[in-house]
Amino acid sequence: MQQFQITLKNEKIRVYILLSRVVVFLHIITFLALAIFSNNKIVKWTCIGSLVVLLIIFMLGWLIKKIEWQPGFHAIFLILMITWINMHQYWMAAIPLIFDILFTISVRKLLVIASETNIIYPSIPVKKIQWNMLNNVMIKDNLLTIDFKNNKLIQQQIDDINSIINEKEFNDFCLHQLNK
């Protein structure tokens, strides 16, 4: 069974990373303020402990930049959630949880799979597009175009680095599937 895997360009990934950094920074400022000004010893020591752990995570990330695995935002958001839970602030713990879920969704690899039965498109939820719903599917100048019969159109840039694909072979495959 012939199939093509095409990685789409995620052009907003820098914005998502910046937004996550801002959220983490705001939490760190909040923990610093609570550690300095709180009269409750449990809150004070929880914040200090959390800040120390976050500092260790940041230092590890800085030291092991060359290694493929890095303690990313998941570990940081987990520490933020645990800190808020230890202070019995469950609603505040929901904020890093929501941002962790959104971050995971937004920076995922956007992979389109075109097979003989359908096209799997990486939306939320993942769309399985049947060939009989389409007028045309093609790649031209690193732009994937999916033209639906109901006049809907999807156009996305292809990631040059992760998708090495023969345009003519893909377009011929799609034309063959559409003519079945």
N, C-alpha and C positions, 0 to 999 in steps of 0.2 A: 504494500500500500504506500503510494507516494504521498509525501507531505512536506510542506515548507514551514519553517519557523522564522518569523520575522520579529526582530526586536524594535519597538517603537522608541523614539526619542522622548525622554521625560524632561521637557524644557523648564519645568517649574521646580525641579528638585532643590535648587539653591534657595528658593523662597521658603520651601518647607523646612529646610535645615536652619535657615535664619530664624524662622518663627519658633522652632523648637528651642533654639539657643536663647531667644528672648524669654520664653516661658521658664526655662531652667534658671536664667539669670534673676528673674523676678522671684522665684522660689528661694534662691540663695540669699537675696537681699532680705526677704521676709524672715528666713531662718536666722540671719545675722541680727536683725532687729529683735527677734524673740529671744535669742541667746543673750543679748545685752540688756534688754529692758524688762524681761519677764521676771515676775516674783515667784513663779511656780518653778521649783527645782527640777521637776520631771520634764517640763517643757524646755527649760534652759539646757539641761544635759542631753536631752534628745536632739535638740537643734545643734549643739556642739558636736555630738557624735556623728550626726548626719553630715555636717560640714567637713569633718575630718575624713569620713568615708568618701565624700564627693571629691575632696582634694586628692585623695589617693587614686581615685578613678581617673581624674584629669591628668595626674602625673603619669600614670600607667599609659594612658592614651598618647601622651606626648612622647614618652620614652620608646614605645613600641610602634611608632608610626610606620616603620618599614615592614612590619608583619601584617599579613592579610587580615587576621582577626584583630579587632579592636573593641574595647569596652565602649560600645556606642550609647545611643540615647536610651536603649531599652534598660540598661543597667542603671542609668541615671534616673529615669522615670520610676523605676522600681524603688530606688532609695527614697525618692521624694514621696512616693505612696506610703512606704513603710513608716517614714517619719510622721506624716500626717495621721496615720492610723495609731501610732504610739501616743500621739497627743489627743486621741479620741476626736479628731476632726475629720469625720468620714466624708463629708461633702467636699472638703479640700483635697482629700485623697483621690476623689473622682476626677479632678482636673488633670493630674499627670496620667491617669489611666486613659482618659479620653484622648489626650494628646499622643500617647504612645500608640493607641489604636490608629488614629488618623495618620500619624507619621509612618507607621508600618504600611498602611494602605497607599499612601502617596509616594513613597520611594521604592515601591516594588518594581520588579522588572516587568515591563509591558510587552508581553509576548503574544503575537498573533500566530495561530496555527491554522494553516490551510491544508485540509486533507480532502480525500475524494468524497467524503460524506458531508462535510460542512466546514465552516470557518469559525474558529473560536476566537472571540474578540475580548480583550482584557478590560471590560468595564466592571462596574460593581452593580449588580452581580454579573458574572461572566456571561457573555452572550454567545449562544450557539446559533450561527446564521446558516440557514439551509441555502443551497445553491439556487433553488427555484424561487427564492425571494429576491434575487439579484439580477440587475441588468448587466453590470460589468464590474470586474475587479482587475486592477492593474497597478503596476509600479512603473513610474517614470520619473527620472531625475530624483531618486531617493524619496519619492512621495507615494505612499500607498493610498489608493483611491478605491473605496467600496461604494458602488452606486446601487441603491435599492430600487425595486420596482415601484415603491410608493413615493418616489421622488426624494427620499432621504439620501444624504450623501455624507460619507465619513472620509476625511482626508487627514493623514498623519505623516509627519516626517519619520523616516527610518533612521535608526541609530547606525551610522556607518561602521563604527568599531565592532559592535556585537552582531551585526547582520551582514554577512557576506553572501549575497544572493545574486544569481544570474537573472537579470530582469526578463530577458527573452524567454528563458525556460519557465519562469514563474507565470508570465503572461500567457504563454502557450498552454500551460497546465490549466489556468483559470478559464481560458477560452474553451478548452476542451470540456471542462466541468459544466460550464454554462450551456454548451450546445447539447449536452446529454438529454 
